[in-house]
């Protein structure tokens, strides 16, 4: 059985270069994990991906996993990602001790040893970067979060505090879905899909979607919080180190004392828009980058 399988979801088109970069970064900088399996889940058939992408994925030994999904359902933000995560978890059960689901706007910059969870942990993840719609730990539970908790059957006595990464707010559990390490046999990602499918189209939420598009965009992460609280004991959660999932696109908003001085200090990072982060005039405000890594980034 493998110790770790990497998985991510991509649609054809604009996200393809991100997916290829992520796979290349694992193979280049993953250290002892550089040869571990990489799965790319997509709603497209292999022939729908560009020939260049297909060639790159083949050379990087990336397994392509196609899945079908209703077009109407897929139009909801991140619904495809939730479905892909559940499918990856089902395929990974019995194949690996830990599955890592990653957003494609991720780069692996060093051996991600922390993604192999200790035996007593079932979820390795991070709080969200910014509180935004999160539920403050010392604030009353609002109606929106209350509906999620009720549907997911969350026991509020099991709720614990965490601090958001960038704006450092104390919130009830609210995870960034862009990097999740799970034990497949615990079924968290499949519970997430089940809860999400039950919740996101309920008419009670439509008013929220219309009032603020962020409810629409981040519904998947709010449901993930409910699923995790319902499925796992608090002691099964492992917060991953600050050097992982670091948000380069929010670097200027991170507390100055916490900012990495050098990009090479990071294990994984997120960027949202590769060209905007690395090739815009604001790129000069990023951490220092050693020459070898700079050469690799320029080659991408």
VOGU-3710 file (C-alpha; in Angstrom, 3 decimals, decimal comma):
1> xxxxxxxxxx> 0,000/0,000/0,000  1,261/3,474/-0,891  1,867/5,964/1,906  0,531/8,885/-0,140  -1,428/9,537/-3,329  -1,777/13,060/-4,752  -5,041/14,006/-6,466  -6,431/17,149/-8,073  -9,333/18,098/-10,317  -9,170/20,045/-13,569
11> xxxxxxxxxx> -11,404/20,956/-16,462  -9,996/21,365/-19,946  -8,860/24,797/-21,007  -7,421/27,488/-18,793  -6,706/25,258/-15,774  -4,621/22,769/-17,744  -1,314/24,674/-17,359  -1,871/24,856/-13,583  -2,418/21,100/-13,428  0,741/20,396/-15,412
21> xxxxxxxxxx> 2,770/22,790/-13,238  1,493/21,097/-10,075  2,428/17,644/-11,356  5,856/18,891/-12,472  6,469/20,464/-9,063  5,696/17,169/-7,297  8,047/15,257/-9,586  10,773/17,924/-9,258  10,656/18,977/-5,600  8,706/16,203/-3,865
31> xxxxxxxxxx> 11,812/14,505/-2,474  10,986/11,010/-1,261  7,435/11,469/-2,598  8,435/12,543/-6,116  7,497/9,134/-7,575  4,236/8,693/-5,638  1,052/8,298/-7,702  -0,587/11,443/-9,048  -4,231/11,324/-10,118  -5,894/14,007/-12,201
41> xxxxxxxxxx> -9,684/13,887/-12,122  -11,607/15,564/-14,904  -15,087/15,706/-16,372  -13,531/15,591/-19,834  -12,520/12,518/-21,772  -8,787/12,187/-22,370  -9,155/13,284/-25,999  -10,831/16,528/-24,880  -7,624/17,686/-23,213  -5,108/19,469/-25,412
51> xxxxxxxxxx> -2,465/17,258/-27,064  0,243/19,183/-25,200  -1,413/18,498/-21,858  -1,926/14,817/-22,669  1,725/14,488/-23,603  2,898/16,210/-20,429  0,663/14,092/-18,210  1,926/10,916/-19,866  5,561/11,958/-19,392  4,860/12,740/-15,727
61> xxxxxxxxxx> 3,073/9,401/-15,151  -0,151/11,112/-14,105  -3,198/8,866/-14,035  -6,207/10,473/-15,691  -9,555/9,654/-14,062  -12,662/10,838/-15,913  -16,013/11,241/-14,195  -19,476/12,295/-15,282  -21,587/14,948/-13,676  -24,854/16,658/-14,497
71> xxxxxxxxxx> -24,184/20,008/-16,217  -26,592/21,902/-13,974  -24,948/20,535/-10,851  -21,462/21,204/-12,224  -22,321/24,875/-12,752  -22,452/25,483/-8,994  -19,080/26,764/-7,720  -16,731/23,942/-6,705  -19,408/21,246/-7,014  -17,123/19,420/-9,456
81> xxxxxxxxxx> -14,270/19,628/-6,963  -16,397/18,094/-4,201  -17,481/15,284/-6,534  -13,899/14,652/-7,662  -12,692/14,529/-4,058  -15,292/11,919/-3,142  -14,423/9,830/-6,196  -10,698/10,025/-5,439  -11,333/8,933/-1,866  -13,369/5,932/-3,008
91> xxxxxxxxxx> -10,664/4,884/-5,478  -7,913/5,406/-2,888  -9,446/3,231/-0,179  -7,246/0,168/0,165  -4,623/1,715/-2,120  -3,024/4,258/0,214  -2,903/5,233/3,864  -3,286/8,942/2,987  -4,937/10,707/0,061  -4,087/14,355/-0,605
101> xxxxxxxxxx> -6,670/16,436/-2,491  -5,115/19,626/-3,839  -6,265/22,698/-5,734  -4,449/23,008/-9,059  -3,134/26,499/-8,197  -0,648/24,771/-5,884  3,090/24,268/-6,188  5,017/21,691/-4,189  8,375/23,241/-3,276  9,754/20,663/-0,835
111> xxxxxxxxxx> 9,147/17,133/0,443  5,585/17,173/1,884  6,292/14,746/4,704  3,576/16,298/6,919  0,918/14,975/4,532  1,541/11,452/5,800  -0,706/11,675/8,827  0,106/10,209/12,244  -1,811/7,009/12,958  -4,337/8,754/15,233
121> xxxxxxxxxx> -5,159/11,538/12,728  -7,740/11,342/9,944  -7,674/14,866/8,488  -4,734/17,149/7,843  -5,801/20,610/6,752  -5,715/24,345/7,442  -8,178/26,954/8,570  -9,309/29,272/5,788  -6,998/32,163/4,921  -9,596/34,838/5,729
131> xxxxxxxxxx> -12,612/34,725/8,026  -15,059/36,367/5,608  -18,240/34,294/6,179  -16,728/32,151/8,909  -18,433/31,778/12,266  -16,579/33,567/15,065  -15,895/31,155/17,903  -17,155/33,589/20,534  -20,100/34,782/18,423  -23,592/33,262/18,450
141> xxxxxxxxxx> -24,100/30,705/15,710  -26,002/32,506/12,931  -28,900/30,999/10,989  -26,811/30,101/7,933  -24,269/28,090/9,900  -27,087/26,750/12,074  -28,752/25,197/9,001  -25,472/23,570/8,008  -24,904/22,215/11,512  -28,426/20,836/11,728
151> xxxxxxxxxx> -28,297/19,104/8,338  -24,832/17,665/8,989  -25,910/16,663/12,518  -23,075/18,501/14,233  -22,807/18,139/17,983  -21,935/21,669/19,099  -20,123/20,316/22,145  -17,482/18,984/19,749  -16,828/22,389/18,154  -13,340/23,763/18,758
161> xxxxxxxxxx> -11,556/27,039/17,933  -9,045/27,669/15,177  -7,304/30,789/13,911  -7,540/31,878/10,289  -4,186/32,002/8,535  -4,046/35,561/7,186  -6,394/37,788/9,199  -5,855/35,729/12,386  -9,486/35,550/13,515  -10,671/32,912/16,003
171> xxxxxxxxxx> -13,436/30,922/14,343  -15,363/27,697/14,615  -13,832/25,009/12,358  -13,722/26,315/8,797  -11,223/24,557/6,527  -9,495/25,621/3,340  -10,494/22,945/0,839  -7,447/23,504/-1,378  -5,241/21,064/0,543  -6,795/18,141/2,391
181> xxxxxxxxxx> -4,948/15,045/3,590  -7,367/12,299/4,601  -7,457/8,655/5,555  -9,722/7,231/2,823  -11,280/4,584/5,042  -12,801/7,290/7,269  -14,971/8,461/4,362  -14,851/12,198/5,090  -14,762/13,314/1,455  -17,682/11,056/0,567
191> xxxxxxxxxx> -19,639/12,402/3,545  -18,792/15,901/2,285  -20,287/15,147/-1,123  -23,411/13,625/0,420  -23,933/16,628/2,690  -23,139/19,100/-0,081  -25,589/17,468/-2,497  -28,296/17,636/0,163  -27,615/21,216/1,188  -26,546/23,487/-1,645
201> xxxxxxxxxx> -29,825/23,512/-3,567  -32,101/23,888/-0,570  -34,331/26,940/-1,121  -33,487/28,318/2,337  -30,032/29,234/1,063  -31,145/31,104/-2,058  -31,646/34,351/-0,155  -28,059/34,179/1,060  -26,713/33,448/-2,422  -28,543/36,488/-3,791
211> xxxxxxxxxx> -27,489/38,779/-0,945  -23,763/38,002/-1,125  -22,027/35,966/-3,840  -19,464/34,764/-1,292  -22,091/32,404/0,140  -22,356/30,898/-3,331  -18,573/30,673/-3,808  -17,684/29,276/-0,386  -20,667/27,006/0,227  -18,446/23,960/-0,389
221> xxxxxxxxxx> -16,051/24,965/2,397  -18,825/25,704/4,859  -20,377/22,297/4,227  -16,924/20,707/4,588  -16,750/22,197/8,088  -20,081/20,612/8,992  -19,111/17,251/7,504  -15,782/17,179/9,331  -17,347/18,105/12,662  -19,966/15,392/12,225
231> xxxxxxxxxx> -17,656/12,657/10,876  -14,490/13,089/12,937  -13,582/13,546/16,568  -11,723/16,797/17,367  -8,547/14,881/18,162  -8,542/13,382/14,647  -7,759/16,785/13,122  -4,128/17,696/12,419  -3,404/21,310/11,504  -0,614/21,312/8,944
241> xxxxxxxxxx> 2,390/23,660/9,315  2,357/27,277/8,220  4,892/26,492/5,478  2,211/24,570/3,572  -0,646/25,957/1,483  0,915/29,416/1,904  -1,130/32,038/-0,011  1,308/33,969/-2,204  -1,605/35,987/-3,606  -2,238/37,260/-0,042
251> xxxxxxxxxx> 1,427/37,615/0,947  1,166/41,369/1,566  -1,683/40,755/4,036  0,127/38,141/6,120  1,513/39,467/9,420  5,016/40,706/8,676  6,666/38,549/11,344  5,092/35,427/9,833  5,990/36,064/6,199  8,671/33,724/4,842
261> xxxxxxxxxx> 11,839/35,569/3,922  12,560/33,086/1,133  10,187/31,107/-1,073  12,435/28,090/-0,591  11,308/27,966/3,065  7,853/26,859/1,920  6,746/23,275/1,377  3,683/24,082/-0,733  2,161/27,373/-1,832  -0,953/28,679/-3,552
271> xxxxxxxxxx> -0,994/31,452/-6,140  -4,483/31,745/-7,763  -3,103/33,343/-10,970  0,421/32,205/-11,883  1,297/35,093/-14,214  -0,190/37,691/-11,911  1,804/36,446/-8,919  5,136/35,686/-10,575  5,259/38,017/-13,585  3,366/41,151/-12,533
281> xxxxxxxxxx> 5,014/44,358/-11,222  3,930/43,274/-7,731  6,089/40,145/-7,988  8,942/42,129/-6,482  7,127/42,085/-3,149  7,292/38,284/-2,962  9,793/36,509/-0,716  13,315/36,129/-2,053  13,681/33,159/-4,418  16,888/31,123/-4,732
291> xxxxxxxxxx> 18,257/30,922/-8,254  17,494/27,235/-8,875  13,838/27,705/-7,979  13,681/30,984/-9,904  14,993/29,228/-13,012  12,354/26,511/-12,635  9,538/29,039/-12,161  10,645/30,967/-15,233  10,644/27,751/-17,222  6,987/27,262/-16,338
//
